[in-house]
Amino acid sequence: MINIPLIILAMPGVNSMLLIVLVVLLLFGGRKIPELMRGLGKGMKEFKDATKDDNKD
């Protein structure tokens, strides 16, 4: 029996990634995606800053 790590099986392939990108484009449109990514980046930055502040205490 071949021993394949489960993480490899859980990773989406190229076709799946293209399908996900296409669905996101269809749902949100090309103009909304930069706004969504900007908001996601700000949220990640705030989360990272909050965890750093928590570690300092």
N, C-alpha and C positions, 0 to 999 in steps of 0.2 A: 504494500500500500504506500502511496506517495504521501509524504508528510509536508503539506503546504500550510504555512502560517495563515491564520484566519484573517489577519489584517490585509493580506494581498487579495483575498476573495471579496472583502468588503469595499475595496477601492473601485470607483467607477472607471470604466474604460473610456477611450477617446470618443466612441460613438455616444455613450451615455452623457459625457460632458457636453458634446455638441448639441444634443437634444435638450439638455437643461438650459444651455445658453439661449437656444432658439425659443424655448417656452418663456424664459424671462424677458426676452426682447418683445415677444408678442404680448405678454401681459402688461409690461410697464412702458414699453416704447423706448426709443433711443434717447429721448430728452430726460427722462426720469432716472435713468440708471446712474449718471454721475451724481445726482442729488442723493440717491440711496447709498451709494458708496461713500460719499462724503459724510453722511450721517453715521454710517457704520464705522468709519474711521474715527470720528469724534467720540463715539461711544466706546470703542476699544481703547482710545487714549485715556478717556476718563476712568475706565475700569482699571487700566494699568497704573495710573496715578493714584487711584484709591487703594490699590493693593500695596503700592510702595509706601504710602502714608501709614497704612495699617502695620506694616512691618517695622517701621521706625519707632512706633510706640512701645 
